[in-house]
């Protein structure tokens, strides 16, 4: 029903490519084994145990790319219960960061109370991220469909959906592009 070329690749030239610095990639690679060891204790991660390393690596690379583009610190290296991390990713802003692998639509919550900067990881490279743009809460809550969720276990939980509104993203090229969402 939703053709990836039509909904995403059609806009590829409008996205911003960021090559995450090798030292940041190395730091992420060193952090992940410690994080994943802690996550194994959580029931959610025992039930939904799929490709955790790749999923977390993709997420961290997206954050690192946005951090590099905007010139601000974003990555939270702390480790704790996942329920405590369901909040905006960018300190001082009401904005999250969602990263999906190229070829997959973004997985989002069905109800979104704050915008997300959407990123795509090109799996053919170790550290290349495309920053697609910012999706407002309205866009996130409008352009979604559960048929875009590939993982049956995730779909069965009933809280996530897939995003397809890439034509409605607001370009993000600098920190001034997100100033409207600064916490007051």
N, C-alpha and C positions, 0 to 999 in steps of 0.2 A: 504494500500500500504506500509506504514512504520510501522513495528512491533516494539513496544517499547522495548520488550525483546531483539530483535535482534540488535537494534540500540543504546540502552542505557544500559540496565541491563547486557548485555554481558560483559560490561567494569566496572561494579560496584566495583569489588574488586581492581581496579586500582585507584579509587577515594579516596580522603582523608576525613575522617569523622571528623567534628569539632562539639563539643557540646558547644553552645554559653552560656556564663556564665549567671546565673539567674538575676544578677543585670543589665546586658545589656538588657535582655528580658524585664525586668520591665521598664527600661527607654524608650524603644521603645513603650511599651504598654501605657505609660503615654503621649508620644509625638503624637501618631496617632490621637486621637480625635481632637487635635488642628490643625494638618495638614489637616485632612479631612474636618473640618469646613471651612478652607480657600479654599480648592479645589472645594467646592460646588459652588463657585462663577465663576469658569472657565467654559466656554462653552463646552470644550472638556469633562470635567467630568460630565456635565449635560447630554450630549448625550450618553456618554460611561459609564454611571453609572451602574456598575455591582457589583462585590464583592470587592469594593475598600479597605475595611479594610484588608481583607485577602491578597489582591495583594500587598499592601504597607507593611504589616507585613512580607510577604515572601521576598520582596526586601530588607528591612532593616535587616532581619536575615542573608541574604546572605552577605551583606556588613559587618555585625558584625563578621561573621565567617571568612571572608578573613582578616579583621582587626586583629582578634585574632591570626590567623595562621601566618601572616606576622609580627605581632608586631608593626604595624604602625596605626596612626589615619586615618580613612577613612570617617566615617559617617558624613554627612553634615546635621546638625539639623536645618538649616535655612529653611524658608518657603517663597515661591514666585511663580511667574508664571511658569508653567511647561515648557514653551518654553525656559526659561533660564537655565534649568537643563539637556538639551540634550547635555551632554559633558562627557568626561571620569570621572569615579567615584573616582579614586585613585589620590589624590593630588601628584603632582610631576611626574606623569607617564601618558602615553597615553594609559590607559587601563580602560575599563568599567567593571562592574560586572552585570551579568544577573542571576537571580534565578527563577527557575520554580518549581512547585510542582511535586513530584514524580508521574509518570504516564503521565505527559504532556511534550511534546517537548518544548524547549525554543522558545519564541516569540522574534524575532529580526527585525531590520530594513532591508529592501531589499538591501540598500546600506550601507556598514559599512566601515568607514574610520579609525577605530582604533580597536585593539583586545578587546576581552571580556573574563573575567574569568567566566566560566560557573559553576553554583552551583545548587544543587537540595535540596529542602526542603522535608523532610519526614514528612508528615502530621500526622503520628501516634505518633509523639513526639512533645513536645512544642518547642524544641530548637536544634534539630539535623539537621545539614547541611552537605551535601556531596559536596566537592569541586572537580569538575570533571577535571578541567584543563583550559588552556588558548587556545582560538580559535583565530588565526590570522585573519586579515581582509580578506585575500585570502580564508581561510577556511570558514569563515562566509558567504562570497559572493558566494561560490561555492556550499556548502551543505545546500541548503534551498529549501523549497517547500511550496507554499501557501496553499496546501491541509492540512497542519498541524495546521492551524489556526482554532480553534474551535468556536470562537465567531464571528457570522455573521456580527455584527456591525463593529468589528475591521477589518475583512476581506474586508468589503465594502469600508473602507477608502483607501485601496490599497497601504499602505506604509510599512506594516509589513508582515512577512513571518515566517515560522517555520524552526528551525535548526535541522539537523539530523547527523552532522559529528562528532560524539563523538569519533570515533576511531582515529581522527586526532588531538585531543587535546594534548597540551604540559603540562605535569604534573607541578603543582605548589605546592611546599612544603615549600619554604622559600623565603625571599625577593630577594635573589640572582637569583631566577628563572625568575624574571621579570625585571632584571637590564637592559636588552636590550631596554626596552621601557621607560626608564627614560627620562624625558624632559631635554633638554640640554640648 
